[in-house]
Amino acid sequence: MSVVRREVKDARHSTPIPNSSHGLLYSAVRNTQLNGTFLMLAEIAACSAAFQVIKGALANGKELYDVADQAATFFNGKSVIAKKAKKGGSKNELQNFMALEKIKADEAWLREWMIYAGRPDMFSDWQGYQVECRKNRERAAAIKARRRADTFALLWTCLLWGTGGLVILPVAMYVAFRFFGIV
């Protein structure tokens, strides 16, 4: 009986993400805030599920733009996995490496599809678009870091001026009372 209650409780806290084939798994992991290993597994599962949807749709005669949401999920998951693998120092370096290898194989399949079944120059256009998106992400990250540094500097400035005011105010009051004879 307690096992059933536990499953119901877990199901109540994990709500699926709309328009996503991996929403239940990802939100369950995100809601319970498990450690990085399980988050990595969720990203791998998300990439794998998205690629299977893309591959199935393309095999059934649909175009790549028909499955753009899944493609975005696949490539966003790829970048998250690559960032986590690049950090290094984790206990699961083999898992990270194998996940990246699987994603590289999936990307190779997509590249071949774009070259042979897509419009002319689709793959080279895709590479240019990826470069542009990467530059935009880097620019956005730099702006975010600069804003954070500016906010931090403003906080320290306010703190120092406030502390200085608290130190100088009693001294100024003492001097004023001493010179003007108010006591």
C-alpha positions in Angstrom: 0.0 0.0 0.0 2.8 2.4 0.8 4.4 1.8 -2.6 1.2 2.9 -4.4 1.0 6.1 -2.3 4.6 6.8 -3.1 4.0 6.5 -6.9 0.9 8.7 -6.7 2.9 11.3 -4.7 5.7 11.2 -7.4 3.2 11.5 -10.2 1.5 14.5 -8.5 4.9 16.4 -8.4 5.9 15.6 -11.9 3.9 17.5 -14.6 4.8 16.9 -18.2 6.2 19.8 -20.3 3.8 20.7 -23.2 4.8 19.7 -26.7 7.6 17.4 -25.5 8.0 13.7 -25.8 10.3 13.6 -22.8 8.4 16.0 -20.5 7.5 13.6 -17.7 11.0 12.3 -17.2 12.6 15.7 -17.4 10.2 17.4 -15.1 10.3 14.6 -12.6 14.1 14.9 -12.4 13.9 18.7 -12.3 11.2 18.8 -9.6 13.0 16.5 -7.3 16.3 18.3 -7.9 18.4 15.2 -8.1 22.2 15.4 -8.5 23.9 16.1 -11.8 24.1 12.4 -12.8 20.4 12.0 -13.1 20.1 15.4 -14.9 22.6 14.2 -17.4 20.6 11.0 -17.9 17.5 13.1 -18.4 19.3 15.2 -21.1 20.5 12.0 -22.8 17.0 10.6 -22.8 15.6 13.9 -24.1 18.1 13.9 -27.0 17.5 10.3 -27.8 13.7 10.7 -27.8 13.9 13.8 -29.9 16.2 12.2 -32.4 13.9 9.2 -32.7 11.0 11.5 -33.4 13.0 13.3 -36.0 14.3 10.2 -37.7 10.8 8.6 -37.7 9.2 11.7 -39.2 11.9 12.0 -41.9 11.6 8.3 -42.7 7.8 8.8 -43.1 8.3 11.6 -45.7 8.0 14.7 -43.5 10.4 17.6 -43.8 12.8 18.7 -41.1 10.9 21.9 -40.5 7.9 19.8 -39.5 9.8 18.5 -36.5 11.6 21.8 -35.6 10.6 21.5 -31.9 12.2 18.1 -31.6 15.3 19.4 -33.5 15.5 22.3 -31.1 15.2 19.8 -28.1 17.9 17.6 -29.7 20.4 20.4 -30.3 19.8 22.2 -27.0 20.3 18.9 -25.2 23.4 18.4 -27.1 24.8 21.7 -26.0 23.9 21.0 -22.4 25.5 17.6 -22.5 28.7 19.0 -24.1 29.0 21.7 -21.5 28.6 19.2 -18.7 31.1 16.9 -20.3 33.5 19.8 -20.9 33.5 20.7 -17.2 35.1 17.3 -16.5 36.1 16.0 -13.1 32.9 14.0 -12.8 32.7 10.4 -11.9 30.8 9.6 -15.1 33.4 10.7 -17.7 32.8 7.4 -19.7 29.1 8.1 -19.6 29.6 11.7 -20.9 32.0 10.5 -23.6 29.6 7.7 -24.8 26.6 10.2 -24.8 28.6 12.6 -26.9 29.6 9.8 -29.3 25.9 8.8 -29.7 24.9 12.4 -30.3 27.8 12.7 -32.9 26.4 9.6 -34.7 22.9 11.1 -34.7 24.2 14.4 -36.0 26.1 12.5 -38.8 22.8 10.9 -39.8 21.1 14.3 -39.9 24.0 15.7 -41.9 23.8 12.9 -44.4 20.0 13.5 -44.6 20.5 17.2 -45.2 23.1 16.6 -47.9 21.3 13.8 -49.8 17.6 14.4 -49.2 17.4 18.1 -48.3 17.6 21.1 -50.6 20.9 22.1 -52.2 23.3 23.7 -49.7 21.0 23.0 -46.8 23.9 21.6 -44.6 26.2 24.5 -45.3 23.4 26.9 -44.5 22.8 24.9 -41.3 26.4 25.2 -40.3 26.4 28.9 -40.9 23.2 29.2 -38.8 24.7 27.2 -36.0 27.8 29.5 -36.0 25.5 32.6 -35.9 23.4 31.1 -33.0 26.6 30.2 -31.1 27.9 33.8 -31.4 24.5 35.1 -30.3 24.6 32.8 -27.2 28.1 33.9 -26.4 27.1 37.5 -26.8 24.1 37.0 -24.5 26.3 35.2 -21.9 28.8 38.1 -22.0 26.0 40.6 -21.5 24.5 38.6 -18.7 28.0 38.4 -17.0 28.5 42.1 -17.5 25.1 42.9 -16.0 25.8 40.6 -13.1 29.2 42.3 -12.5 27.6 45.8 -12.7 24.9 44.7 -10.2 27.6 43.4 -7.9 29.6 46.6 -8.2 26.5 48.7 -7.4 25.7 46.5 -4.4 29.3 47.0 -3.0 29.2 50.7 -3.7 25.9 51.1 -1.8 27.2 48.9 1.0 30.4 50.9 1.3 28.7 54.3 1.1 26.1 53.1 3.7 28.8 51.8 6.0 30.8 55.0 5.5 27.7 57.0 6.4 27.1 55.0 9.5 30.7 55.6 10.6 30.9 59.3 9.7 27.4 60.2 11.0 28.3 59.7 14.7 31.6 61.4 14.3 29.9 64.4 12.6 27.2 64.5 15.4 29.9 64.4 18.1 31.9 67.3 16.4 28.6 69.3 16.0 27.6 68.8 19.5 31.1 69.7 20.8 31.5 72.9 18.8 28.0 74.2 19.2 27.6 73.2 22.8 24.5 71.1 22.5 24.5 68.5 25.2 
